[in-house]
Amino acid sequence: MKKKPNINAIVHKVMDYIAYAKTELIVLGAVLLFDLLTKTMVANTMALNTAVTLVPKFAYFFYTHNYSAAFSSDFGLGNLIGADGVRLFFLVITLVAVVLYFICLYGCRKRRKFLRVMLALMIAGALGNFVDRLFLGYVRDFIYLEYFGLDIPILGGTGFAIFNFADAALVSSVIGVIVYILFMYKKDTQRLSTTASKDTQKSVQMDAQESVQVEGQENLQTSPIENTNDLQQKSNNENTI
């Protein structure tokens, strides 16, 4: 028969993980909340398709609705499956991605905090746009950057695609993960290997000490019986003489 899962043990593990991973969980919650709050503030104070200049020829708030993926791109899916199909597609993809991100975040709980924070940013960015698509049917974008009047085709022409803080979190996290893989992964893996080896040695030593203690207790329990048997045997020999 299969053993039923121990609910108390599962809850205990979850609470231990939350205590251990509080930094990345705080980052996740803070970025998600900030993204949703800024979207709501812009939606409540700006009319659709209107702009506010922050830095001339560079930074603007331009409020728009995005029915596609990040940076207003649907990769040509709109022509194949329509607007509703695109929305459903990105909802499913985002949900699957968020689950995988959480699995990665838990699996990397012993790795550098830098990687864990980058994964938390990735989850927050994905969830921020997921919430918009799920409840509104579109994503609220409002950040627009120009290149000071320069036309740079490789970067989209005279300006970058309109985005939000969830998109920024996603891009930043991807860059951070690449940096980790290129410059930190090898040393971090060596550190984990060394730590695992030390933990194994410590476990073996503790098992050996426990074994010695158990043997000592068993000897203490059996020795009085052995002494009593010796005395009885000696008494019988004297009586025989």
C-alpha positions as CSV (number, residue, x, y, z in Angstrom):
1,M,0.0,0.0,0.0
2,K,1.1,3.5,-0.8
3,K,1.8,5.7,2.2
4,K,-0.4,8.7,2.5
5,P,1.4,12.0,2.3
6,N,2.2,13.5,5.7
7,I,0.4,16.9,5.6
8,N,2.3,18.2,8.7
9,A,5.6,17.3,7.1
10,I,4.7,19.0,3.9
11,V,3.6,22.2,5.7
12,H,6.8,22.1,7.7
13,K,8.9,21.9,4.6
14,V,7.0,24.8,3.0
15,M,7.4,27.0,6.0
16,D,11.1,26.1,6.2
17,Y,11.5,27.1,2.5
18,I,9.6,30.4,3.0
19,A,11.9,31.3,5.9
20,Y,15.0,30.3,3.9
21,A,13.9,32.0,0.6
22,K,12.3,35.2,2.1
23,T,14.6,37.5,0.0
24,E,13.5,36.2,-3.4
25,L,9.9,35.9,-2.3
26,I,9.9,39.5,-1.1
27,V,11.4,40.6,-4.4
28,L,8.7,38.6,-6.3
29,G,5.8,40.1,-4.3
30,A,7.2,43.6,-4.4
31,V,7.8,43.7,-8.1
32,L,4.5,42.1,-8.9
33,L,2.7,44.6,-6.7
34,F,4.6,47.6,-8.1
35,D,3.8,46.5,-11.7
36,L,0.1,46.1,-11.0
37,L,-0.1,49.4,-9.1
38,T,1.7,51.4,-11.8
39,K,-0.6,49.9,-14.5
40,T,-3.6,50.8,-12.5
41,M,-2.4,54.4,-11.8
42,V,-1.7,55.0,-15.5
43,A,-5.1,53.5,-16.5
44,N,-6.9,55.7,-14.0
45,T,-5.1,59.0,-14.9
46,M,-4.5,58.7,-18.7
47,A,-6.8,58.3,-21.6
48,L,-6.0,55.5,-24.0
49,N,-3.4,56.3,-26.7
50,T,-2.3,59.5,-25.0
51,A,1.2,60.5,-24.0
52,V,3.0,62.3,-21.2
53,T,6.6,63.5,-21.8
54,L,9.1,62.7,-19.1
55,V,12.4,63.4,-20.8
56,P,12.0,65.0,-24.3
57,K,13.2,62.7,-27.1
58,F,13.9,59.9,-24.7
59,A,11.3,58.9,-22.1
60,Y,7.5,59.0,-22.3
61,F,4.4,57.5,-20.8
62,F,2.2,56.3,-23.7
63,Y,-0.8,54.4,-22.5
64,T,-1.9,51.6,-24.8
65,H,-3.5,48.1,-24.6
66,N,-1.4,45.2,-25.8
67,Y,-3.3,42.1,-27.0
68,S,-0.2,40.3,-27.9
69,A,3.0,39.1,-26.1
70,A,5.7,41.2,-24.6
71,F,6.6,44.4,-26.4
72,S,3.3,44.1,-28.5
73,S,4.4,41.2,-30.7
74,D,2.2,38.2,-31.4
75,F,4.8,36.5,-33.7
76,G,2.2,36.3,-36.4
77,L,-0.2,34.1,-34.4
78,G,-3.0,36.7,-34.8
79,N,-3.4,35.8,-38.5
80,L,-3.6,32.1,-37.7
81,I,-5.8,31.8,-34.6
82,G,-7.3,35.3,-34.1
83,A,-7.2,37.7,-31.1
84,D,-9.1,35.3,-28.7
85,G,-6.8,32.5,-29.7
86,V,-3.7,34.6,-29.1
87,R,-5.0,35.6,-25.7
88,L,-5.8,32.0,-24.7
89,F,-2.4,30.8,-26.1
90,F,-0.4,33.3,-24.1
91,L,-2.5,32.6,-21.0
92,V,-1.7,28.9,-21.2
93,I,2.0,29.5,-22.1
94,T,2.4,31.9,-19.2
95,L,0.8,29.6,-16.7
96,V,3.0,26.7,-17.7
97,A,6.1,29.0,-17.6
98,V,5.2,30.3,-14.2
99,V,4.9,26.7,-12.8
100,L,8.3,25.8,-14.4
101,Y,9.8,29.0,-13.0
102,F,8.6,28.1,-9.5
103,I,10.0,24.6,-9.8
104,C,13.4,26.1,-10.9
105,L,13.3,28.6,-8.0
106,Y,12.8,25.8,-5.5
107,G,15.3,23.5,-7.2
108,C,17.9,26.4,-7.1
109,R,17.2,27.2,-3.4
110,K,20.8,26.3,-2.4
111,R,22.4,28.3,-5.2
112,R,23.6,31.9,-5.1
113,K,21.0,34.4,-4.0
114,F,21.7,36.4,-7.2
115,L,20.2,33.5,-9.4
116,R,17.2,33.1,-7.0
117,V,16.4,36.8,-7.2
118,M,16.6,36.7,-11.0
119,L,14.2,33.8,-11.1
120,A,11.9,35.7,-8.8
121,L,12.0,38.7,-11.1
122,M,11.1,36.3,-14.0
123,I,8.1,35.0,-12.1
124,A,6.9,38.4,-11.1
125,G,7.1,39.7,-14.7
126,A,5.2,36.7,-16.1
127,L,2.5,37.0,-13.4
128,G,2.1,40.7,-13.8
129,N,1.1,40.3,-17.5
130,F,-0.8,37.1,-16.8
131,V,-3.1,38.9,-14.3
132,D,-3.8,41.6,-17.0
133,R,-4.6,39.1,-19.7
134,L,-6.7,36.9,-17.4
135,F,-8.9,39.7,-15.9
136,L,-8.8,42.4,-18.6
137,G,-8.2,40.5,-21.8
138,Y,-5.1,42.7,-22.6
139,V,-1.9,44.0,-21.1
140,R,-1.6,47.6,-20.0
141,D,1.6,49.1,-21.5
142,F,2.8,52.6,-21.0
143,I,6.6,53.0,-21.0
144,Y,8.0,54.3,-24.3
145,L,11.7,55.1,-25.0
146,E,13.1,57.1,-28.0
147,Y,16.7,57.3,-29.1
148,F,17.0,61.2,-29.0
149,G,15.8,61.5,-32.5
150,L,18.2,58.8,-33.9
151,D,16.9,56.1,-36.2
152,I,18.4,52.7,-35.1
153,P,16.8,50.0,-37.2
154,I,18.3,47.2,-35.1
155,L,16.5,48.6,-32.1
156,G,13.2,49.2,-33.7
157,G,13.8,52.5,-35.5
158,T,13.4,55.8,-33.7
159,G,12.0,54.2,-30.5
160,F,11.7,51.1,-28.5
161,A,8.4,49.1,-28.3
162,I,6.0,50.2,-25.6
163,F,6.3,48.1,-22.5
164,N,5.6,48.0,-18.7
165,F,7.5,47.1,-15.6
166,A,6.6,43.4,-15.9
167,D,8.3,43.3,-19.3
168,A,11.3,45.1,-17.8
169,A,11.5,42.5,-15.0
170,L,11.4,39.7,-17.5
171,V,14.2,41.1,-19.7
172,S,16.3,42.0,-16.7
173,S,15.9,38.5,-15.3
174,V,16.9,36.8,-18.5
175,I,20.0,39.0,-18.7
176,G,20.8,38.2,-15.1
177,V,20.5,34.4,-15.7
178,I,22.8,34.6,-18.7
179,V,25.3,36.5,-16.5
180,Y,25.1,33.9,-13.8
181,I,25.6,31.0,-16.3
182,L,28.6,32.7,-17.9
183,F,30.4,34.0,-14.8
184,M,29.0,32.4,-11.6
185,Y,27.6,28.9,-12.5
186,K,31.0,27.0,-12.3
187,K,32.1,28.4,-9.0
188,D,28.6,28.0,-7.5
189,T,28.5,24.4,-8.6
190,Q,31.9,23.7,-7.0
191,R,30.8,25.4,-3.8
192,L,27.7,23.1,-3.7
193,S,29.8,20.0,-4.4
194,T,32.2,20.9,-1.5
195,T,29.3,21.6,0.8
196,A,27.6,18.3,0.0
197,S,30.9,16.5,0.6
198,K,31.3,18.1,4.0
199,D,27.7,17.3,4.9
200,T,28.2,13.7,3.9
201,Q,31.3,13.4,6.1
202,K,29.5,15.0,9.0
203,S,26.5,12.7,8.6
204,V,28.9,9.6,8.6
205,Q,30.6,10.9,11.8
206,M,27.3,11.4,13.5
207,D,26.1,8.0,12.5
208,A,29.3,6.5,13.9
209,Q,28.9,8.3,17.2
210,E,25.3,7.2,17.5
211,S,26.4,3.6,16.8
212,V,29.1,3.8,19.5
213,Q,26.6,5.2,22.0
214,V,24.0,2.5,21.3
215,E,26.7,-0.2,21.7
216,G,27.7,1.4,25.0
217,Q,24.2,1.4,26.3
218,E,23.7,-2.2,25.3
219,N,26.8,-3.2,27.1
220,L,25.6,-1.4,30.3
221,Q,22.3,-3.2,30.1
222,T,23.8,-6.7,29.7
223,S,26.8,-6.5,32.1
224,P,24.7,-6.7,35.3
225,I,23.1,-9.9,34.1
226,E,26.5,-11.3,33.2
227,N,27.8,-10.4,36.7
228,T,24.9,-12.1,38.4
229,N,25.4,-15.3,36.4
230,D,29.1,-15.3,37.4
231,L,28.2,-15.0,41.1
232,Q,25.7,-17.8,40.9
233,Q,28.2,-20.1,39.1
234,K,30.8,-19.3,41.8
235,S,28.4,-20.0,44.6
236,N,27.4,-23.3,43.1
237,N,31.1,-24.3,42.8
238,E,31.7,-23.5,46.5
239,N,28.7,-25.5,47.6
240,T,29.9,-28.5,45.5
241,I,33.3,-28.4,47.3
